[in-house]
Amino acid sequence: MKKVFASLLGAVALTVAASASAGVSKAYWATSGMFGPFPINGLIPSIPADQVRDVTIPVSMWIVEHDKGIVLVDTGNNIAITEGCEAYWNKGTCDFMKPNQTKDTTITGWLKKLGYKNEDVRVVITSHTHLDHMGNMKSFPNAIHAIQKAELYQGWWPETFQGRTGEPPFVRKDIEGTQMFNFLELKGDYDVFGDGSVVILSTPGHTLGHQSVQVTMDSGNRILLAQDAIWMQENLDGHPAGLNFSVQEYTNSVNRLKFMRDLQGIPLFMGHDENQWKAGGDRWYR
């Protein structure tokens, strides 16, 4: 009986150990090509004149390896941009943003480079429905799409002042045909797998239903993926992004992420910071 009991305890211990180590093994920081160069005050009008400079910025996407499947945080610019920007976006957007996306820097290209297929993606977390963050949602018809319900509505029916015609920053073609996708429609924070490894954080302001993500890896290391809740260092320095649904909610979301960074010691990754990308982009985090 003692041997049987000991065996049972051993089996339980192994199960607990396995479950404790299950989750996110690593996360990869990719970019959907680059935007620019263009003057930074085109994005952040409050920048003082003596700080205006040309920037070339990343379009951040993250590929997260979880034991239950690949999780994407955003899908970047639509793949059609690689064939000619003006055939998909309008001329003004193309002339200002100057996208240089190639097939290798589409989300499908990055997945292939890292040894995955589109079919391996279990969950797509869309931070918001702007053209450079949800461009390839339709490339993942079998995934679960986690998005704030308010943001899903915003994608279909933007406020007039944010571009209801379907031109940038919202591109109606990006979302058309997805009505029957498997949307996990959220209202607030959400623990995707229930294990604390991938936690969606509600960070509205830039858009009505913007969301960021906290990733906790098996190593115990954590990272905060702000996406467009915080574009770049200048936002942290007190200069707000030039495109917001609500400046008040935007400021609240910036502060939420800053306090998580400072009080909990979690590295914060911004959506479009050129210096941060140069220092740490195109690599795995474990």
Secondary structure as UniProt FT lines:
FT   HELIX           2..21
FT   STRAND          24..39
FT   HELIX           40..42
FT   TURN            45..46
FT   HELIX           49..51
FT   STRAND          54..66
FT   TURN            67..68
FT   STRAND          69..73
FT   HELIX           79..83
FT   HELIX           85..87
FT   HELIX           91..97
FT   HELIX           103..105
FT   HELIX           107..113
FT   TURN            114..115
FT   HELIX           118..120
FT   STRAND          121..125
FT   TURN            131..133
FT   TURN            135..136
FT   HELIX           137..139
FT   TURN            141..142
FT   STRAND          144..148
FT   HELIX           149..156
FT   HELIX           160..162
FT   TURN            163..165
FT   TURN            168..169
FT   HELIX           172..175
FT   TURN            176..177
FT   TURN            179..180
FT   STRAND          182..186
FT   STRAND          190..191
FT   STRAND          198..202
FT   TURN            208..209
FT   STRAND          211..217
FT   TURN            218..219
FT   STRAND          222..227
FT   TURN            228..229
FT   HELIX           233..236
FT   TURN            237..238
FT   HELIX           247..264
FT   STRAND          268..270
FT   HELIX           274..280
FT   STRAND          283..285
//
